[in-house]
């Protein structure tokens, strides 16, 4: 059997950091610092392609541009660390995982079931009110409501539902969660009518990939007397939860206390889960 012999000779050109390769554009020389600033204004999809142009561009973009671009997005230039892999910054630019609500359909604008898994809906079942009935309007200065007046309302027997957040899908990768440990903030507004006391409860669980619980927050309120006919906010922060966080389960529910037919139970709106931008990088490792 014959053998293939490659008679051609190929000389691999090594990358010379001192050369002008990648810095001459349309016959004009651009300092590396200026080129980097230009790259920062390019959208993340195009920036991926720019990495393929030459070695200098790839090195410049991966070691500096992605990091600065992510920092500019959140006004936190000093936080972002050189040790963090460039692809983490790419995902931050693409999905913007920090400081945004990860709960979908947080107040019922899209009905009772979209994005939620109903566990129980006793009495006359879950319902959405717009605007809320028998209580004051939702606080109009809260950004989570986006100027709208939707809320969920429960009935005279237990109504409960959950929503699972896949953090990786939202851009909070395992590297970000295990190494940067962003603070996770959870909150919701709740109320009940002036004429019927009610019960409200919520449970938020931090979960591993196999759904085992890392940490949880449990809250229950008997809304009676002076607590009625006004909106209350429950909130909690998860810190130092350690490695392994991959999902968050948000559970809420309630019912009225007089067992009246209709929808006189607790109301809830503005369910919110978001990750704060990390403010320290002491634990960041290569």
C-alpha positions as CSV (number, residue, x, y, z in Angstrom):
1,X,0.0,0.0,0.0
2,X,1.4,3.3,-0.9
3,X,1.9,6.1,1.5
4,X,1.0,9.8,1.1
5,X,3.9,12.2,1.2
6,X,3.2,15.9,1.6
7,X,5.9,17.5,-0.5
8,X,4.6,21.0,0.3
9,X,6.2,23.0,3.0
10,X,4.1,25.3,5.2
11,X,5.7,27.9,7.4
12,X,3.6,28.8,10.4
13,X,3.8,32.5,11.1
14,X,4.2,33.2,14.8
15,X,2.4,36.0,16.5
16,X,4.7,39.0,17.1
17,X,3.3,41.3,19.8
18,X,5.6,44.1,18.6
19,X,4.3,44.0,15.0
20,X,1.5,46.3,13.6
21,X,-0.5,43.3,12.5
22,X,-4.2,44.0,13.3
23,X,-3.5,47.7,14.0
24,X,-3.4,48.9,10.4
25,X,-6.9,49.5,9.1
26,X,-7.5,51.1,5.7
27,X,-3.9,52.1,5.7
28,X,-4.2,54.0,9.0
29,X,-2.5,53.0,12.2
30,X,-4.7,52.7,15.3
31,X,-3.2,52.4,18.7
32,X,-4.2,49.3,20.6
33,X,-6.0,51.4,23.2
34,X,-8.1,53.2,20.6
35,X,-8.9,49.9,18.9
36,X,-10.1,48.4,22.2
37,X,-12.4,51.4,22.8
38,X,-13.9,50.9,19.4
39,X,-14.5,47.2,20.1
40,X,-16.4,48.2,23.2
41,X,-19.1,49.8,21.1
42,X,-19.7,46.7,18.9
43,X,-22.6,44.4,19.7
44,X,-21.7,41.1,21.3
45,X,-22.6,39.0,18.2
46,X,-20.2,41.0,16.0
47,X,-17.6,41.0,18.6
48,X,-17.5,37.2,18.5
49,X,-16.7,37.3,14.8
50,X,-14.0,40.0,15.4
51,X,-12.1,37.5,17.5
52,X,-11.5,35.4,14.4
53,X,-9.8,38.2,12.4
54,X,-6.3,37.8,13.8
55,X,-4.4,36.8,16.9
56,X,-4.0,40.4,18.1
57,X,-7.8,41.1,17.9
58,X,-8.6,37.8,19.7
59,X,-6.2,38.5,22.5
60,X,-7.3,42.1,22.9
61,X,-11.0,41.2,22.9
62,X,-10.7,38.2,25.3
63,X,-8.3,39.8,27.8
64,X,-9.8,43.3,28.0
65,X,-12.8,44.2,25.8
66,X,-15.3,41.6,27.1
67,X,-14.5,42.5,30.7
68,X,-14.9,46.3,30.1
69,X,-18.1,45.8,28.0
70,X,-19.7,43.8,30.8
71,X,-18.6,46.4,33.3
72,X,-20.1,49.3,31.3
73,X,-23.4,47.4,31.1
74,X,-23.8,47.6,34.8
75,X,-21.7,50.6,35.7
76,X,-19.4,48.4,37.8
77,X,-16.0,48.7,36.0
78,X,-14.0,48.1,39.2
79,X,-15.7,44.8,40.1
80,X,-14.9,42.8,37.0
81,X,-11.7,40.7,37.5
82,X,-9.1,39.6,35.0
83,X,-9.1,36.1,36.3
84,X,-12.7,35.5,35.2
85,X,-12.8,33.6,31.9
86,X,-13.9,35.8,28.9
87,X,-16.9,33.6,28.0
88,X,-18.4,34.5,31.4
89,X,-18.3,38.2,30.4
90,X,-19.7,37.3,27.0
91,X,-22.8,35.7,28.6
92,X,-23.1,38.7,30.9
93,X,-23.2,41.0,27.8
94,X,-25.6,38.6,26.0
95,X,-28.1,37.8,28.8
96,X,-27.7,40.6,31.3
97,X,-28.4,38.3,34.2
98,X,-28.0,40.8,37.1
99,X,-30.5,43.3,38.5
100,X,-33.5,42.0,36.5
101,X,-36.5,40.1,37.6
102,X,-36.1,36.4,36.8
103,X,-39.8,35.6,37.6
104,X,-42.0,35.6,34.6
105,X,-45.7,36.6,34.7
106,X,-45.0,38.0,38.2
107,X,-48.5,39.5,38.8
108,X,-50.8,37.5,36.5
109,X,-50.8,39.7,33.4
110,X,-50.7,36.5,31.3
111,X,-53.2,34.6,33.4
112,X,-52.9,32.3,36.3
113,X,-51.0,29.4,34.7
114,X,-48.5,30.8,32.2
115,X,-45.0,30.1,33.6
116,X,-46.5,28.8,36.9
117,X,-47.3,25.3,38.1
118,X,-50.5,25.3,40.0
119,X,-50.3,23.0,43.1
120,X,-53.8,23.6,44.5
121,X,-56.7,25.9,43.7
122,X,-59.4,25.2,46.2
123,X,-62.7,27.1,46.5
124,X,-63.4,29.1,43.4
125,X,-59.8,28.6,42.1
126,X,-57.1,31.1,41.3
127,X,-58.0,34.3,39.6
128,X,-56.4,37.5,38.3
129,X,-57.7,40.9,39.1
130,X,-57.0,44.1,37.2
131,X,-57.2,46.3,39.1
132,X,-57.2,44.7,42.5
133,X,-60.6,44.7,44.2
134,X,-61.3,45.8,47.8
135,X,-57.8,47.1,48.4
136,X,-55.8,50.2,47.4
137,X,-54.0,50.3,44.1
138,X,-50.5,48.7,43.8
139,X,-47.7,51.1,44.7
140,X,-47.1,53.0,41.5
141,X,-43.5,53.9,42.4
142,X,-42.4,50.2,42.3
143,X,-40.7,49.4,39.0
144,X,-41.6,45.7,39.2
145,X,-45.3,46.6,38.3
146,X,-44.3,48.6,35.2
147,X,-47.3,50.9,35.9
148,X,-49.8,48.0,35.6
149,X,-52.4,46.9,38.2
150,X,-52.5,43.1,37.9
151,X,-52.6,40.8,40.9
152,X,-53.3,37.1,41.7
153,X,-56.1,36.4,44.2
154,X,-56.9,33.3,46.1
155,X,-60.3,31.8,47.2
156,X,-61.8,30.2,50.4
157,X,-59.6,27.0,50.3
158,X,-55.9,26.7,49.7
159,X,-54.6,28.1,46.4
160,X,-50.8,27.6,45.8
161,X,-48.4,27.5,42.8
162,X,-44.7,27.5,42.1
163,X,-42.3,28.7,39.5
164,X,-38.8,27.1,38.9
165,X,-36.0,29.4,37.6
166,X,-33.2,27.7,35.7
167,X,-30.4,30.1,36.5
168,X,-28.1,28.9,33.7
169,X,-30.8,29.6,31.1
170,X,-31.0,33.2,32.6
171,X,-27.2,33.7,32.2
172,X,-26.2,32.9,35.8
173,X,-23.7,30.2,34.9
174,X,-22.2,27.7,37.3
175,X,-19.0,29.7,37.3
176,X,-20.8,32.9,38.2
177,X,-22.8,31.2,41.0
178,X,-20.0,29.1,42.4
179,X,-17.2,31.7,42.3
180,X,-18.8,35.2,42.3
181,X,-21.7,34.2,44.7
182,X,-24.0,37.1,43.8
183,X,-26.5,38.0,46.5
184,X,-30.0,36.7,45.5
185,X,-32.9,39.0,46.5
186,X,-36.5,37.7,46.6
187,X,-39.6,39.7,47.3
188,X,-43.4,39.9,46.8
189,X,-46.2,42.3,47.6
190,X,-49.4,40.9,49.3
191,X,-52.7,42.1,50.7
192,X,-56.3,41.2,51.4
193,X,-59.6,42.9,51.3
194,X,-60.9,45.3,54.0
195,X,-63.9,43.1,54.8
196,X,-62.3,39.6,54.9
197,X,-59.0,38.5,56.7
198,X,-56.8,36.1,54.8
199,X,-53.6,34.0,55.0
200,X,-50.6,34.6,52.8
201,X,-47.5,32.4,52.6
202,X,-44.4,32.1,50.4
203,X,-41.4,29.8,50.4
204,X,-38.3,30.3,48.3
205,X,-35.8,27.5,47.9
206,X,-32.2,27.5,46.5
207,X,-31.8,24.2,44.7
208,X,-28.9,22.1,43.4
209,X,-29.1,20.4,40.0
210,X,-30.7,17.4,41.6
211,X,-33.3,19.6,43.3
212,X,-31.9,19.1,46.8
213,X,-32.3,22.2,48.9
214,X,-29.3,24.4,49.8
215,X,-31.1,27.1,51.6
216,X,-34.7,28.3,52.0
217,X,-36.8,31.2,53.2
218,X,-40.3,30.6,54.7
219,X,-42.8,33.3,55.4
220,X,-46.5,33.2,56.5
221,X,-48.7,36.1,57.5
222,X,-52.3,36.1,59.0
223,X,-53.6,39.3,57.5
224,X,-56.1,40.6,60.0
225,X,-57.3,43.8,61.5
226,X,-55.1,46.8,60.7
227,X,-53.1,44.7,58.3
228,X,-56.0,44.4,56.0
229,X,-56.7,46.8,53.1
230,X,-53.1,47.7,52.5
231,X,-50.2,46.3,50.6
232,X,-47.2,44.7,52.4
233,X,-43.9,43.6,51.0
234,X,-42.0,40.6,52.1
235,X,-38.3,40.4,51.1
236,X,-35.2,38.4,51.9
237,X,-31.6,38.1,50.7
238,X,-29.6,34.9,50.3
239,X,-25.8,35.3,50.9
240,X,-22.9,33.0,51.2
241,X,-24.9,30.0,49.9
242,X,-21.8,28.1,48.7
243,X,-21.3,26.2,45.5
244,X,-23.9,24.2,43.7
245,X,-26.8,26.6,43.3
246,X,-28.5,26.0,39.9
247,X,-32.2,26.6,40.3
248,X,-34.6,28.7,42.5
249,X,-38.1,27.6,43.4
250,X,-40.6,30.3,44.2
251,X,-43.8,29.2,46.0
252,X,-46.7,31.3,47.1
253,X,-50.3,30.7,48.1
254,X,-53.1,31.5,50.6
255,X,-56.8,31.6,51.2
256,X,-59.4,33.7,53.0
257,X,-60.2,33.0,56.7
258,X,-64.0,33.3,56.6
259,X,-64.6,30.7,53.8
260,X,-66.7,33.1,51.7
261,X,-67.6,32.0,48.2
262,X,-65.8,33.9,45.5
263,X,-62.3,35.5,45.7
264,X,-61.9,37.1,49.2
265,X,-58.5,35.5,49.9
266,X,-55.0,36.9,49.9
267,X,-53.8,38.8,46.9
268,X,-50.2,38.8,45.7
269,X,-48.3,40.7,43.0
270,X,-44.8,41.6,41.9
271,X,-43.1,38.3,42.7
272,X,-39.4,39.1,42.2
273,X,-36.1,37.2,42.2
274,X,-32.9,38.9,41.1
275,X,-29.2,38.6,41.4
276,X,-27.3,41.6,42.7
277,X,-24.1,42.6,40.9
278,X,-21.3,41.2,43.0
279,X,-19.4,43.8,44.8
280,X,-16.3,41.9,45.9
281,X,-14.1,39.4,44.1
282,X,-12.0,38.0,47.0
283,X,-13.2,34.4,46.1
284,X,-12.6,34.6,42.4
285,X,-10.1,32.0,41.3
286,X,-8.8,30.9,37.9
